[in-house]
Amino acid sequence: MQLSFTGPQSFYNGISAVQEALSREVRKVVNEPQPGINVPFNKPYLTGNEHKYIKRVLSSGKLSGNNEFTRKCEEYFKVHYGAKECFLTSSCTDALEMSAVLLDIQDGDEVIVPSYTFVSTAIAFLMRGAKVIFADSREDHPGIDESKLESLITDKTKAIVVVHYGGVACDMDMVMDIAEKHGVYVVEDAAQAIDGYYKERPLGTIGHMATFSFHETKNIISGEGGMLVVNDDRFIDRAEIIREKGTDRTKFLRGEINKYGWVDIGSSYLPSDYTAAFLYAQLEQLPLIQENRLNIWQRYHNELQELEALGHVMLPAVPEYAKHNAHIFYLVLPDLQQREALRNYLKSEGVSAVFHYNPLHSSKYYKQKHDGRELVNCDKYDDCLLRLPMYAGMSLGEQKTVINKIWRFFLEK
Ligand SMILES: *Cc1c(COP(=O)(O)O)cnc(C)c1O
């Protein structure tokens, strides 16, 4: 398959002017970098309206969840992305746990999960008694290898959980076809995937359910925060109850019943309305944030692609069917030693580049429980992948520092 960057054409043009203007806009509210030092790996971006909206919640006297801003945020996803029903939660981990409860995961059920992901993707299902079957990454991309999924399905398989790594879509037609053929559910862990698309379809609207994260390291943030999207009608009523400690309080809040009570299992997954207020201030500026990030991503790509041509690194591969959201820019080095050499060099030069995801199948907790299959691509990304600093508001100067130092590392090698 032909792999290429398929971002909107406009991002190829006038990148520096636009990036500087957008970054200036964003920097007004983010601390100016100290001259001469560090390019951090991440810097939370603030739109400026967070304080105003939080104040509004404080003076309204309605601090708990499911109030004005909770509904506004949920509405945003329904209107902009066509998500069927949305449930703001305190984290993506919470949303994943809700999905496991809704799918009625029981002891012995099998759930297929990529190994190259954050712990939450697996643990939410494990806590319900599932046996987690870890899948390998693709050779050309850290995302789950869709072509191997079918071989992992047994008569105990209840669900496939896919992660859109770095906001790059998995091949969802393929995943949904396999799931339908075998009667299993699909949960999209879209923690990193806000505003990413699969063939024009927004990520998070394709699987039976999907989960988002608004942790401060993601594109759109609220400190801690998450959301469950339910795209299948059968789960909507119960999702409301699970989020509210097993009660039908949400119906009560809507005035549909005159008292509420305990009707099911559940937990306390609803965030405070001031968390939602923070999030709403972010969502309002999503187009600005995204354009800024895409510019930064594209500049890295342009300025470093010769290193790929020279055989020093592999740049992120984006399948034609995916429009990514510039969540992560990474390099893949030939081996662990070279990855660590570059990482340490950048660190000594004040640039923070990081690696991530010790594969879950070989983690301290799971290694004895894993069925022993080798997951070679996943291990390769664990050893060789390096994430570069990437945040809305990154100045041209900061980015040039990163790019120049990477070039210097290879030229002086
Ligand atoms: C960040 C992340 C999570 C966890 O999100 P929280 O909101 O911190 O619970 C889960 N899965 C993936 C793929 C993530 O990147």
The ligand as an ORCA input file, in Angstrom:
! r2SCAN-3c Opt
* xyz 0 1
  C      -3.839      8.615     27.417
  C      -4.354      7.301     27.024
  C      -5.233      6.575     27.842
  C      -5.598      7.004     29.237
  O      -6.278      8.196     29.287
  P      -6.691      8.799     30.743
  O      -7.625      9.910     30.386
  O      -5.417      9.287     31.366
  O      -7.334      7.730     31.517
  C      -5.746      5.389     27.363
  N      -5.398      4.903     26.160
  C      -4.531      5.560     25.356
  C      -4.206      4.987     24.018
  C      -3.970      6.770     25.768
  O      -3.107      7.398     24.973
*
